[in-house]
């Protein structure tokens, strides 16, 4: 797996990507987390016949609580494999999940924490690999395409929880299944293409549109594309030059655009332009940040092949 490297001036921006998503306050304690038994519950999907499964322990979410946790683990495979389908199930109270790969362990296996920052040294930044914003979700690769998972791959799963029940706690966890190619099968490698805007800044009552234009590999074929934003966002869209590729007015559950057969989508202009319009209806200043309640985000997230690794574009600068 190839890590993202970044010039010093952008380092602080990219660090934020280590704990992307819709965060909330809170402190992890022994009473908040379950017994670390990561075996599936009766209602969870079974492991795939060929592949592997990740199950996070139950976490107690208090009445009315919004909070983000990260769960650290290792995929126990002895050789590199190709994932042809990711799927996930989130129990009630789970708002979204994002799974990040890392070259080295950021925390010991089994660790659950609300401090989801980078703890490793150097420029080993987490690589966005799979995400879900609905209770049941999947990403199925095109035939002959897969996402590479290295032997003993280190990762963490970021989980944003929101318990809307004002009187009762809930126990929440997520399950991620990976269906893999059989030994000896060949595949083209797929990866994520992620954009992130750092310059959202809205005073109360202000409306603002932010955009970024990012170079795309000439041979990249996209099979899935969507956006990620917070509650002040009114509209998100992605363009190829002057052509509209994706558009949504639903910040919370944008419906991804999928291409499931040849020809898959290629950016003819050579670049991807992503934009978000947000209206600050609160009484406070709103800036780029990880809280769904008080901050905003503007992101495009797509999956493409052939790839040698994930791509990250901060504002309009592609990090290789």
C-alpha positions as CSV (number, residue, x, y, z in Angstrom):
1,X,0.0,0.0,0.0
2,X,1.3,3.5,-0.8
3,X,1.0,6.2,1.8
4,X,0.1,9.8,1.0
5,X,2.9,12.2,1.1
6,X,2.3,15.9,1.5
7,X,4.2,19.2,1.5
8,X,4.7,20.7,5.0
9,X,2.3,23.5,4.3
10,X,-0.6,21.1,3.8
11,X,0.3,18.8,6.6
12,X,-2.2,20.3,9.1
13,X,-5.0,20.0,6.5
14,X,-4.3,16.4,5.8
15,X,-4.1,15.5,9.5
16,X,-7.8,16.4,9.7
17,X,-8.5,13.6,7.3
18,X,-7.4,11.1,9.9
19,X,-10.6,11.7,11.8
20,X,-13.0,12.8,9.0
21,X,-16.7,12.4,9.2
22,X,-19.3,13.7,11.5
23,X,-17.8,13.9,14.9
24,X,-19.1,14.7,18.3
25,X,-17.8,15.4,21.8
26,X,-17.4,12.9,24.5
27,X,-14.9,10.8,26.5
28,X,-14.4,7.1,26.2
29,X,-14.5,5.2,29.5
30,X,-14.6,1.7,30.7
31,X,-18.4,1.9,31.2
32,X,-19.0,3.1,27.7
33,X,-17.5,0.1,25.8
34,X,-18.6,-3.5,25.7
35,X,-16.6,-6.6,26.6
36,X,-14.5,-6.6,23.4
37,X,-16.3,-9.7,22.2
38,X,-16.2,-9.2,18.5
39,X,-18.2,-12.3,17.5
40,X,-21.3,-11.5,15.4
41,X,-24.6,-11.1,17.2
42,X,-27.5,-13.3,16.2
43,X,-28.9,-10.6,13.9
44,X,-25.6,-9.8,12.2
45,X,-24.7,-11.1,8.7
46,X,-22.5,-14.2,8.6
47,X,-18.9,-14.0,7.4
48,X,-18.5,-14.4,3.7
49,X,-17.7,-17.9,2.3
50,X,-14.4,-16.5,0.8
51,X,-13.1,-13.5,2.6
52,X,-13.1,-12.0,6.0
53,X,-15.3,-10.1,8.5
54,X,-14.7,-7.2,10.9
55,X,-17.0,-6.8,13.9
56,X,-16.6,-3.9,16.3
57,X,-17.6,-4.4,20.0
58,X,-20.8,-3.0,21.3
59,X,-20.5,0.5,22.6
60,X,-23.0,2.1,24.9
61,X,-24.4,5.4,23.5
62,X,-26.1,7.4,26.2
63,X,-29.6,9.1,25.7
64,X,-29.3,12.0,23.2
65,X,-25.6,11.5,22.8
66,X,-23.7,12.2,19.5
67,X,-20.2,10.8,19.6
68,X,-17.5,9.4,17.3
69,X,-15.3,6.3,18.2
70,X,-12.5,4.6,16.3
71,X,-11.8,0.9,16.6
72,X,-8.4,-0.4,15.7
73,X,-7.6,-3.9,14.4
74,X,-5.6,-6.0,11.9
75,X,-7.0,-8.1,9.1
76,X,-5.7,-11.6,9.7
77,X,-4.7,-12.7,6.2
78,X,-1.3,-14.3,5.5
79,X,-1.0,-13.0,1.9
80,X,-2.4,-10.1,-0.1
81,X,-5.9,-10.5,-1.3
82,X,-8.3,-8.7,-3.6
83,X,-11.7,-7.6,-2.3
84,X,-14.4,-7.7,-4.9
85,X,-17.3,-6.6,-2.6
86,X,-17.4,-4.6,0.6
87,X,-20.7,-4.7,2.6
88,X,-21.7,-3.5,6.0
89,X,-24.4,-3.5,8.6
90,X,-24.8,-0.8,11.3
91,X,-27.0,-1.3,14.3
92,X,-29.6,1.5,15.1
93,X,-27.9,4.6,16.4
94,X,-24.9,4.3,14.0
95,X,-24.9,7.3,11.7
96,X,-21.9,6.4,9.4
97,X,-18.7,4.4,9.3
98,X,-15.4,5.0,7.5
99,X,-12.7,2.4,7.3
100,X,-9.1,3.6,6.9
101,X,-6.0,1.5,6.1
102,X,-2.7,2.4,7.5
103,X,0.8,1.1,6.9
104,X,1.6,0.7,10.6
105,X,-0.5,0.2,13.6
106,X,-1.8,3.5,15.0
107,X,-3.1,1.9,18.2
108,X,-3.0,-1.6,19.6
109,X,-5.5,-4.1,18.2
110,X,-8.9,-3.9,20.0
111,X,-8.4,-0.3,21.1
112,X,-11.6,1.8,21.0
113,X,-11.1,5.6,21.5
114,X,-12.7,8.9,20.8
115,X,-9.2,10.3,20.0
116,X,-9.1,9.3,16.4
117,X,-6.0,11.3,15.4
118,X,-2.8,9.9,13.9
119,X,-0.4,8.5,16.5
120,X,2.2,7.0,14.2
121,X,5.2,8.9,13.0
122,X,6.2,10.3,9.6
123,X,3.7,10.7,6.9
124,X,1.8,7.4,7.3
125,X,-1.7,9.0,7.0
126,X,-4.8,6.9,7.0
127,X,-6.1,5.9,3.5
128,X,-9.9,6.1,3.1
129,X,-10.9,2.6,1.9
130,X,-14.7,2.0,2.5
131,X,-17.6,4.1,3.9
132,X,-21.3,3.8,4.6
133,X,-24.0,6.2,5.6
134,X,-27.0,3.8,5.7
135,X,-27.8,0.8,8.0
136,X,-27.0,-1.6,5.2
137,X,-24.6,-0.7,2.4
138,X,-22.2,-2.3,-0.1
139,X,-19.7,-1.5,-2.8
140,X,-19.5,-4.2,-5.4
141,X,-16.5,-3.9,-7.8
142,X,-16.9,-4.4,-11.6
143,X,-16.0,-7.9,-12.8
144,X,-12.3,-8.5,-12.6
145,X,-11.7,-5.5,-10.3
146,X,-10.8,-5.5,-6.7
147,X,-9.3,-3.5,-3.8
148,X,-6.0,-4.8,-2.6
149,X,-5.6,-5.8,1.0
150,X,-2.0,-6.5,2.2
151,X,-1.1,-9.4,4.5
152,X,-1.8,-8.4,8.1
153,X,-3.3,-5.1,7.0
154,X,-3.6,-2.5,9.8
155,X,-6.8,-0.4,9.9
156,X,-9.2,1.5,12.0
157,X,-13.0,1.9,11.6
158,X,-14.4,5.4,12.5
159,X,-18.0,5.2,13.7
160,X,-20.3,8.1,14.3
161,X,-23.1,7.5,16.6
162,X,-26.3,9.5,17.3
163,X,-28.8,8.2,19.9
164,X,-32.0,10.1,19.3
165,X,-33.8,8.4,22.2
166,X,-34.0,11.0,25.0
167,X,-34.3,8.4,27.9
168,X,-32.6,5.1,27.0
169,X,-29.1,4.1,26.1
170,X,-28.4,1.9,23.1
171,X,-25.7,-0.7,22.3
172,X,-24.2,0.0,18.9
173,X,-21.7,-1.8,16.6
174,X,-20.9,-2.3,13.0
175,X,-20.1,-5.3,10.8
176,X,-18.0,-5.1,7.7
177,X,-17.8,-8.1,5.3
178,X,-15.2,-8.5,2.5
179,X,-15.8,-11.0,-0.3
180,X,-12.4,-11.7,-1.9
181,X,-11.1,-13.4,-5.0
182,X,-10.1,-17.0,-4.8
183,X,-6.4,-17.8,-4.6
184,X,-4.8,-17.4,-8.0
185,X,-7.4,-15.2,-9.5
186,X,-6.1,-12.0,-11.1
187,X,-7.8,-8.6,-10.9
188,X,-7.3,-4.9,-11.7
189,X,-6.7,-2.8,-8.6
190,X,-9.3,-0.3,-7.6
191,X,-8.9,2.5,-5.0
192,X,-10.7,5.5,-3.5
193,X,-10.5,9.1,-4.9
194,X,-11.2,11.5,-2.1
195,X,-11.4,15.3,-2.1
196,X,-11.6,17.6,0.9
197,X,-12.0,21.4,1.2
198,X,-10.4,23.2,4.1
199,X,-11.7,26.8,3.5
200,X,-15.3,26.8,4.6
201,X,-16.0,29.8,6.7
202,X,-19.5,31.1,7.3
203,X,-20.7,33.8,9.7
204,X,-24.4,33.5,10.9
205,X,-26.8,34.0,8.0
206,X,-24.2,33.7,5.3
207,X,-24.4,31.5,2.2
208,X,-21.2,30.3,0.5
209,X,-20.2,28.0,-2.3
210,X,-16.8,26.4,-2.1
211,X,-15.2,24.4,-5.0
212,X,-12.0,22.6,-5.9
213,X,-10.7,21.2,-9.2
214,X,-8.5,18.2,-9.0
215,X,-6.5,16.3,-11.6
216,X,-7.6,12.8,-12.4
217,X,-5.4,10.1,-13.8
218,X,-5.9,9.9,-17.6
219,X,-6.9,6.2,-17.6
220,X,-9.0,6.3,-14.4
221,X,-12.4,4.6,-14.8
222,X,-14.9,5.5,-12.1
223,X,-17.6,3.1,-11.1
224,X,-19.0,4.9,-8.0
225,X,-19.2,8.6,-7.0
226,X,-20.9,10.5,-4.2
227,X,-20.4,13.5,-1.9
228,X,-20.1,14.0,1.9
229,X,-21.3,17.2,3.7
230,X,-23.0,18.4,6.9
231,X,-26.3,19.8,7.8
232,X,-25.8,23.4,6.6
233,X,-25.2,22.2,3.1
234,X,-28.0,22.8,0.6
235,X,-26.5,21.3,-2.5
236,X,-23.4,19.3,-3.6
237,X,-22.3,18.5,-7.2
238,X,-19.4,17.2,-9.2
239,X,-18.5,18.3,-12.8
240,X,-16.3,17.1,-15.6
241,X,-15.5,20.5,-17.2
242,X,-19.0,22.0,-17.9
243,X,-20.7,18.6,-17.7
244,X,-22.7,17.7,-14.6
245,X,-21.6,14.2,-13.3
246,X,-23.3,14.1,-9.8
247,X,-25.7,16.3,-8.0
248,X,-27.6,16.1,-4.7
249,X,-29.7,18.3,-2.3
250,X,-29.6,15.6,0.4
251,X,-26.6,16.3,2.6
252,X,-27.2,13.3,4.9
253,X,-28.0,10.5,2.4
254,X,-26.8,11.5,-1.1
255,X,-27.6,8.7,-3.5
256,X,-24.3,7.6,-5.1
257,X,-24.1,7.5,-8.9
258,X,-22.9,4.1,-10.1
259,X,-21.7,2.8,-13.4
260,X,-22.0,-1.0,-13.5
261,X,-20.8,-1.8,-17.1
262,X,-18.5,-0.7,-19.8
263,X,-18.0,2.1,-20.5
264,X,-17.3,3.2,-16.9
265,X,-17.0,7.0,-16.4
266,X,-13.9,8.8,-17.4
267,X,-13.3,12.5,-16.8
268,X,-12.8,13.7,-20.3
269,X,-11.5,17.1,-19.1
270,X,-8.8,15.5,-17.1
271,X,-10.0,17.0,-13.9
272,X,-12.8,16.6,-11.3
273,X,-14.5,19.8,-10.0
274,X,-16.5,19.4,-6.7
275,X,-18.7,22.1,-5.2
276,X,-20.9,22.6,-2.2
277,X,-23.3,25.4,-1.2
278,X,-24.0,25.9,2.5
279,X,-26.2,28.3,4.4
280,X,-25.3,29.0,8.0
281,X,-28.7,29.0,9.8
282,X,-27.0,28.9,13.2
283,X,-26.1,31.8,15.6
284,X,-22.4,30.8,15.5
285,X,-19.5,30.8,13.0
286,X,-19.3,27.6,10.9
287,X,-16.0,26.4,9.5
288,X,-14.6,23.2,8.1
289,X,-14.6,20.6,10.8
290,X,-15.8,17.2,11.9
291,X,-18.9,17.9,13.9
292,X,-22.2,17.4,12.1
293,X,-23.9,19.7,14.5
294,X,-21.6,22.8,14.4
295,X,-19.1,22.4,11.5
296,X,-19.3,21.8,7.7
297,X,-17.6,19.6,5.1
298,X,-17.3,19.5,1.4
299,X,-16.1,16.3,-0.1
300,X,-16.4,14.1,-3.2
301,X,-15.7,10.4,-2.7
302,X,-15.3,8.1,-5.7
303,X,-13.9,4.7,-6.6
304,X,-11.9,4.0,-9.7
305,X,-9.6,1.5,-11.5
306,X,-6.9,0.8,-12.6
307,X,-5.1,2.2,-9.6
308,X,-1.8,1.9,-7.8
309,X,-3.2,3.4,-4.6
310,X,-5.8,5.9,-3.3
311,X,-5.8,9.5,-4.3
312,X,-6.4,12.5,-2.1
313,X,-7.1,16.1,-3.2
314,X,-7.0,18.8,-0.6
315,X,-8.8,21.9,-2.0
316,X,-7.3,21.7,-5.6
317,X,-4.0,20.0,-4.7
318,X,-3.7,16.3,-5.5
319,X,-1.6,14.5,-2.9
320,X,0.2,11.6,-4.5
